[in-house]
Amino acid sequence: MRTIVLMLDSVNRRFLKCYGSKEPAITPNIDRLAQRGVVFDNHWVGSSPCMPARRDMFTGRLSFLECPWGGIQPCDDTLPRALRKNNIFSHMETDHFHYAEMGGENYMNQFTSWHLNRGTEHDTIHLRPCKTGIPDISHAETPKEDWLGIYSRSYCATKKKYQGKKENYSTARTFDRAAAWLEESKDADQFLLWAEGFDPHEPFDVPEEFLKLYRDCCDFDPDFFWPPYDVTQGYTGEQIRQIKYRYKALLTMADYYIGKILDVMDRYDMWKDTAVIFTTDHGYLLGEHGYFAKNYMPDYNELMHIPMIICHPGYGPGRVKAITQNIDLLPTVLEMFGLEESRLANPIHGSSVLPLMDGRREKNREYALYGQFGKNVNITDGRYVYMRAPVHEENQPLYIYTTMPYILGESIGLDMMKKESFSRIDSVRLSWSDYPMLKFSTKDVICETTQGFNGRFQHCAKSMLFDIEKDYAQEHPLQDESMESSWCGRLKEEMKKADSPPEQFERLGL
């Protein structure tokens, strides 16, 4: 058996034809997968954003109740590790630069082989020193007063190298190399190919070849391709529309290069003995609810209700309506290779979705539990979504449990703490592992980003309950104390199943 995971970052299912989009992006290759495979209608994130989602996928465990953005822990048992122990080769081909940043430790290294294609987002590979030393790469510095959105000197240096040619972009290099790897490995009996593109993650810089497909929809400002992590107030309707179509054009580009891998499979009739999983880590807001981007606002469906398609030689086309989550990826791939999840070092929260595809089970779980560390904790049964907010403005009590004390680009040490607070770092053991963890009080850790946790998020102060069958856009919160009380009880039970640290219940007033 061979398995290919096709992973894109920040894919919005509302632009995919297979999810009934009213304004679909041009994605003929994702459409090919949907026509051949099983489409999962009720698939949800576990931990958000990028690296927390990947840790969930790699380990089959929810992590957002224990720690924020971070690396693979020494005590984590992972999908590539399990395959390696059973003589199954795994290869990662990616341009997701967060794997190489502080806070992305030990992900790529889990694979038998891996290759990182540089040049996404704030990657400084093409940055050069200025006369006075290190160039100012802060978001605040812009080349002109009327610059819209985020400006990155690092990315602008990369953009010059691309010269507008699609083959130079990191998405092209990633999937071209992945297709070549697949062709070179076509005679192998067992392997996992993890082909992961950073697009359509921002910045929404798109070669003209793909942008022109949407030029009838709006005029594009060549400098406005990176929306801020902020509210949309102050931006015109046309500017917001422009960003949406830039995003769709970038999704079309990513789809085009996914087609390179599907073409190899067609050429060698690999569909008969190779499974393909297409999915993403989370979505992205393009003006909905008055927001750009992710992280700092409530976890709306646009962010957390994500696509997954599985093509497997043993299963015909179809749809699964049962609730699934990204934590199900690990046990699903293990079952594809005939491996038992009981042999993993740690208990997992996920379940294989193959029994849902062939009718052996009707459902894996009653509820999906999801969220971001230090923010609201959310639960859904597919009909209702309940978002539980921290009850106190200071967002306490809240602790980080980790053996890898890093978050995005910084260490939880001298970068984020006062030296005198080091003495308050404890060593503890969590319920699911005997490996000692460092325990940090978030009172001692300074984090000022959109992934911050030093106080309740400005836009997430209220708990909200939605009937997404009647109000999928989540525009009309229900006002029903009895229903909310019932959902609080369900949330408590699901948090217990997810091995939640006890203080999380107090933080949420549960």
N, C-alpha and C positions, 0 to 999 in steps of 0.2 A: 504494500500500500504506500502511496505517495500522497502528501498533503501540501497544499499551497495556501498560505494566508495572505490575502491581498488587503492591505491596510492603508487607508487614507486618513488624514487628520482633519477634524472639523467638518465632516460631511453632514449636511442638513437633509434629512429624508424627505422634507417637504418639497424638494426640487427634483426628486426621483420619480420617473414615470411609474415604476412598479409599486409605488406607494400612493398612487392616485393623485399625483401633483396636478394642481390647476395651472401651474406655470413652470413646467419641467425644464431643467437644463438639458442640453444636448449631450446625452450619455449613452450612445449606442452599445458600448461594451458592457456597462453595468446592466443594460437592458438584455443583452445576450445571456448574462448570468442568471437574471431573473426568469427568463423564459425556459432555461434549462434546469434551474434549481428550485430549492425550497426557500420561500420568502418568509421571514419572521416578522409578524405584524406587531408584536408586543415586546420588543427587545429594548432593554434599558441599560443605561450606564450603572455602574456600582459607585466607584470613587472617581472624582473629577478634580482637576482637569487632566492634562496630558500624562505625566509620569504616574500619578496615582491610578489612572485607568489602566496603564500598562502593567503596573504591579498586580492589579486584580487579574488581568488576563494571564500573566505569567504564573501566578500562584494559585488561582482559583479561590482566593480569599478577599473579602472586603477589608480595606485598610483605612478608610477615611475617618473612622471613629478613633483610631490610635495615633495617626501621624499625618502630617501634610505631605507635600511634594518631597520625594526622596528616592533613594536607590533601593536595589534588591538587598535585603538583609542577609547576613551570613546564615541565619536560621531558616530562611525561606527555601522551600523546595519548589522548583520551577519546572515548567514544561520542557525547556531544552535540557535541563539536568536529567529529568526522568527518561527522555529519549536517549541521551548519551549513555546512561546506565544500561540501556537495552540495545546498544549497538545500532542506533538509528541516527544517521547524520542529519544535522540541522544547519541551515545557512540563513543569515540575515543580510539582506541588501536594503539599505535605507539612506535617506538624507535627513533624518530627524535629528537635528543637531543637539537637541536636549539630551540625547544619550551620551554625548561627549562633554556636557557641561557638569560643573559641580551640582550634585543633586540627581544625576542620572547614572550613578555608579552601578556596575555589574550587570547591566542588561545585555549589551552586545556580547560581553564576554561569556555569557551562558551558552552561546551557540558554538557548534563545532568550528564554524568559520563565519566571518562577518566582514562587511565592507561598508564604510561610511562615506557618502558623497557630500562634500562640504559646500556651503554657500547659501544656507537658509537663514531667514530672519536676522538676528543680531550677530551671526557668526563673523568673527573679525579676521577671517583668513585673508581677505584682500585689503584690509586696513593697513596703512603705513604711518610711521611717525611724522609729526609735523616739526617745524623748526624748533619749537619750544618743548617738544617731548611727546606726550600722549595726547592725541586729538580729543576734543570734547565730544563724547558719544552720547551725551544725555539726550533724552527725548525732547527736552525743552529747546535745544538749539535747532534752529531751522535756517535754511539758506535764504529765505525771504520772509517778509513780515506776514504776507497773506497765505503762507503755507497751511494746508488743511491736514489735520490728523497727525499721526506720528511721523517724525523724521528720524532716520537712522543713518548716520554717516557710514557705518559698517555696511549696511545693505546697499547703499548707493554706490559704494566701491565695488561691490559684487555685481550690481546691475550693469555697470559699465563693462565688466568682463563678459557678461552675457551677450552684449551687442544686439539685443533683440532677437537673436536666433534661438529657436525653440530647442534645438539639440544641445545647446549649452546650459540650459536650465537644469537644476538638480533633479527635478522630476524626471526629465528625459534620461539623464545619466543613470538614475536609479533603476528605472524599469527596463531600459535597454540592457543594462548589466544583468538584471534579474532574468530577463528573457534569454540572454546568452548563457547564463549559468544553467538554466533549465534545459536548454538544448544540449549543452555539454554533459548533462546528468541524465539524459533521457533513458538510458539503459539501466540505471540503478533501480533496484527493487523497492528500496525504502528510503525516504528522506522527508524532511520538512523544509520547505522554502518559505521564509517569512519576508515578503517583498512589501516594504512600507514606504509610502511617500508622504512628505510633509504637507504638500498641497492637498486640499484647497485652504490650508491655514493661511492667515495673513502673513506678510503683505500680499495684497491682491495685484501683484505685478504680473502681467500676462503678455506674451508675445502677440504681435498684431494678427497673426494667422488665426488665433482663437478669439481675440477681442472683436475682430470684424464680423464674426458670426452674430454679434449682439448689437452692432452699431445702429441698426434700425430702431432699437429700443430706447436709446438715449445717446447724448453726447458725452464723451469721456474727457475729463481733465487729466492730462498726462501726469500731473504731480499728486493727484489725490487717489492713492491706492492703498493707504494704510489707515483705516479708521481708528479713532482713539478708544481706549477702554473707558468709556464715559457715556453719559446720556446724550441723546441725539439733539437735545435742545440747542439751538443756535445754528444747526445745519438745515439747509433747505430741503424740501421734498425731492427736488431734482438731484441734489448731492447724495441723499440717502439711496435714491433709485440707482444712481451711478455705481455706488458701492455694491449693491445687490447684483447688478449685472456683471461687474468685475468678478465678483465671487463665482457667479455661474460660469463665466468664461474660464476661470481657473479650474473649476470642477470639470469642464469639458476637456481641458488640456490633460488633467490627471486621468480622465477616462480614456483618452486617446492612447496614452502610454500603457494603461492596463491592457489595452487591446494587443500590445506586443506579446504579452505572456499568453493570452488566449489564442493568438495566432500560432504560437509554438505548439500548444496543446492540440489544435486542429491539425497541424502539419504532421504530427506523429501519432494521432489518434490516442492521446493520453487520457482522454475523458473516461476510457474504459477501466482504468485502474488508478486514477488520481482524483482526490477530493479537492475542492476549492472553497475557501471561506472568504467572503468579502464582508468587511465591517469597518467601523471607525471607533474613535475614542469618545467623542462628544460632538455636539453641534455648535452653533454660533448664531448670535443675534445680529441681524442686519437691519435694525430699526424697529423690530417688533417690541412692544411694551415700552418703547421710548429709549431703547438701549442699543449700543454697539458692543460687540465682543461677548465676553463670558466672565464668570467668577464672582463679580461683585454684586450681582443682582439675584433675585430668587431663581431657583433651578427650574425654569419653565420647560415645557415639553420640547421647545425648539432646541434646547441644550441637552436634554437627558433622554429623550425618546429617539433612539438611533436605529439605523438600518443594519440588518444582517441577512446575508443570502448564503446558502450552502448548496453546492453542487456535489453530489456523491454518486458514484457509479451504481450503488445499490438502491437508489431512491429516485423516483420520477419527480417531475415538477409538482409543486403544491404550495400550500401556505400553512403556517403554524400560528395559531392565535393565542396559544398559552404564553404566560409570562416567562421570558428568558432574560438573562443578564450577561454582561461581559465575563463574569466569573465562571460562566459555563463553558468558556472556550477551552480551558485546560482539560477538564474531564472529557469533553467531546473529542478532542484530538487524541487523547489517550485511548479512548474506545475505538477510534478509527484504526489505530495501530494494534488493537487487541491487548492493551495494557490495562491492568487493574489499578484504579485510583487508591485502593486500600493499601498499596505498597508505598504511597507517598509518606514522607516523614511527618507531615502536619495534617490535621483535619482540614477539610476545605468546605467552603460555603456553596460552591457551584455544583451542578449536575449535568451530565451529558444530555445534549438535546436530541441525539439519535433516536431514543425511544419515543420522542414526540413526533418524529418524522415518520416512523413506521407503525405508530399506534400502540406500542407496548405500554405507554403511559399517556394519560390525558394532560397532565401538568407536572411540572417540577416543583412548583411552589405556589402558595396562595398570593404572596406579595413580593414586590421588588422594593428593596431598601437602598437608597442612594443619596449622595450628597458630596460635600466638600468639607475638609477638615475645618472645624471652628465655625462653620456656618450653620444654616438650617439643616435639619435632618428630615428626609422626605420618604414617603411610602405610597405605593399605589397597588391597587388590585386590578388595574386595567380599566376600571370604570371611574373610580375616584382617585384623586391625588391630594394627599395631605402634606403640607409643608410646615414643620414645627420650628418655630423661632426660639432662640435663647431668651430666657425670661428676664435677664438682667442686661443692662446696657454695657456693662464691663465684660460680659461674655465669660463669666467664671462660674464654677471651677473648670479649668481646661488644662490638660497635660499632653505633652508629646512623648510617645514611647518609641524609641528607635535605637539601633546599634550603629546607624549611619547618620550622624548628626549634620545633615546638610539639607537645604532646600534649594530652590531654583537660583543657581549662581552664587550661593553664599553658604558658609558653614555656621552651624549653631554653636558658635564659640566666640572668638574675638570679633568676628564680623557682625554678630547680632546680639551679643551679651556684654554686660559690664563685668570686668574681671572679678569684682567682689561677689558676684552672684554665682560663681562657679561652685562655691561650697554648698550650694543648695541643690545641686544635681544629684539625684538618687539613682540607685541601681535596683531594679525590681524584676520580677518574672510575671509574665502575663499568663492567662489561663490556658492558652493553647500551646505554649512552648516553655521548656525549662531553661532556654537560653536567656542569660541576663540582658535586660534592656536598660538603657539610660532613660531616666524620667526627668523631663524638663517642665517646669511650670511656665506657661505662656506669659505669666506676669514678668518673667525675667528675660523673655525673648522678644526682641524688637523686630517687627515685620511690617513694613509700610506699603507693601505692594497690594495688587488686587486680590492676592491670596492671603491677605493679612488675617490675624486672629486676635489682635490685642483689644478688640472691642466688637460689639455687635455691628454687622454691616449696616450702613446707613439705609440701604434699600431693602433690608431683610428684617425689619423690626417686628413685623406682624406675622403670626401664624395664619395660614390660608388653606381652605378646603375647596376643591373644584370638582365638579362633575364633568369629566372630560368627554363623556359620551355626548352631552348636550352642549358643552362649552369647551371644545378642544383648544381653542385659542387662549383659554384661561383669562378671560376678561371680566368674569363676574363671580367673585368668591362667594361661596355659600355662607349664610349666617344662621347656623344651627348648632346651638351649644350641645345638644344631646348627641348629634352626629360627631361633633368634634371630640367629645368625651370618649365615645366609642373608638374613634381612630387613635386617640392617645393610648388606649389600652392595647390596640394592635401594634402600634409603633413600639411600645415597651417590649412586647413579646418578641418582635423581630430583632430588636437591638440586642436582646439577650442571646438569641440564636446566633447573632453575628459576633459574639464574644465582646460586646461593648464594655469598655472600662466603666466602673460604677459612677464616676463623677459626671459622665455624659448625661445620665438621667437627671441629676440635680441641675446641670446647666440648662436643660430644656424644661425644667419644672415638671418632670415626670416622676 
